[in-house]
Amino acid sequence: MTMTGVLGGVLALTALGGTGNAATGGDATGNQPASHARGDQTGTQDASDARIKITPGQGTHGVGVGDPVKVTVSNGTLTRVVMTAVATGAEIPGTLSADGTSWQSNGRLERAARYQVAADAEDAKGRSVTGNATITTTSPANDFIGHLSPEDGSTVGVGMPVSISFDKAISDKAAVQSEIQVGSSSGQRVVGHWFNDHRLDFRPEHYWKPGSTVTVKLTRQGIQKTVTFKIGRSQISTVDARTKKMTVVRDGKTIKTIPISSGSPEHPTYNGQMVISEKYRHIRMNGATVGLTEKDGKPSYDIKAVPHAMRLTDSGTFIHGNYWGADSIFGKVNTSHGCVGLKDVRSGGDGKQRAAWFFDNSMIGDIVIVKNSDDKTALAPDNGLSDWNMPWAQWVSGSATG
């Protein structure tokens, strides 16, 4: 699920994350347990009667390049649908029905490509709701065996695991795992771990060695396919929720210390090792997606262009730019609903801001560690690419091939 490109448009994404559901304070992000993972329909929908459905749904792999992507709404009208190619930022054309209840993409999609679909709708009372989905089209490797990330030929950070997801439940895990060999030019021992019947990840005991090359060989019915990707420089950023600072260490040397504002005591950020899995120059964050509404049903907040956002967990923890918070909170007060905020400006157009610097100097697969948060909920290793939170002995015990 790696993304080698950065999306330049504005997307509507569920802002979830760590431990809390309700939220107060200065940040525009929510913070929920991993069980509140993203889906086609974001949030609790208490604020609107409208229901958005995106087909194929969130996380679907192997989508046919000729298959149309569809968005429909019941009890409401679509007000905005944007489908974007993740790698290039190009918008995919589509047609909205005359009655505003459905949208469909036009033309063929690219093979082995990821697409983001964002939709807004309103019910008869004007109450808005947001839906989103990330889908991936079929590729030779994906047709061969499940969906594999990172992509062939990509360069990623030292924390990027090899992650293979299967559309169908795997019953004979040992047989399937025996057809997959993962090795590194560094000579590190790499072991696979089954999180469930649909997901198999591979990693070494410690982070990948910088500059190494990882090779994944897939063998099926005597036919072999190979995927390779490179490990870039090492960058490990540690967020200390107590001191409210983030220390960025590259190749063993501290290159930046950045004041931050993390989750408030009511909504603390997860502690643990997280991996940057997605990068967006702008995303939309809406309080209704996490059930945060006023008495009149309107979202508690609706920030259409949160700048310099990078996803840390599937449940929605982000590290992102914050232009609405006072300068005095950064490095001083934890005010968010679970995400990590860095000082920024509206639209994110000032490259001198700390959030812009961190965004420009981070890549997919980089490690972000959070410590000293008040969070009491353990970060699940399968929540995003948080594999490194599982002890090595437990990781090895999850291998089907010993």
Summary of the structure (lengths in Angstrom):
residues: 402
radius of gyration: 20.6
end to end distance: 26.1
largest distance: 62.5
contacts: 1508
relative contact order: 0.20
helix: 10%
strand: 40%
